[in-house]
Amino acid sequence: MAASQLLILNKKQIQQKIDRIAYQILEDNLNEKEIVLAGIWDRGYKLAKRLEKVLKKISDFKLTLLRIDLEREASKLIASTDLDENQWKNKVIILVDDVLNSGKTLAYGLGVFLNTPHKKIRTVVLVDRSHKIFPIATDFVGLELATILKEHVDVVMDVEGEEDRVYLS
């Protein structure tokens, strides 16, 4: 970690946030039998996998993990998923990403589900920077962080040889 980086969350704190979010998802869906965890590739997907692991321990949900690949630099929605839409149709969808900045990525992620009926969609982010330019609300947040636009939040998770951490640079 370079000198210009400020550690915001360490490995233990990240896991505590994930655990808390998993319990919030459980409480929000007590009467559900199945939940789809839709992670935006790649760090959102890694976070969704972590949530899946905790939810398997604390709940009886059938959990489906969905990977969403987005063209982040595109000016319109270009997305693909690793599952057929029948696997999320009429189910609860939890859309997961690591950091909410402008809201564009989550908005594009939501776009994947607009033409398919669902019970409800909730959003999860590990860090909400509160710089939204899209009308996106987060339902479950690990940490809300006031930053200036030129600052950057980096999430390091499941990187070989590196400890999990979130830092500001």
Secondary structure, DSSP 8 states (H G I E B T S, - for coil): --TT-EEEE-HHHHHHHHHHHHHHHHHHTTT-SEEEEEEETTHHHHHHHHHHHHHHHH---EEEEEEEEE-TT-SS--EEESS-GGGTTTSEEEEEEEEESSSHHHHHHHHTTTTS--SEEEEEEEEE----SS----SEEEEE----TT--EEEE-S-TTS--EEEE-
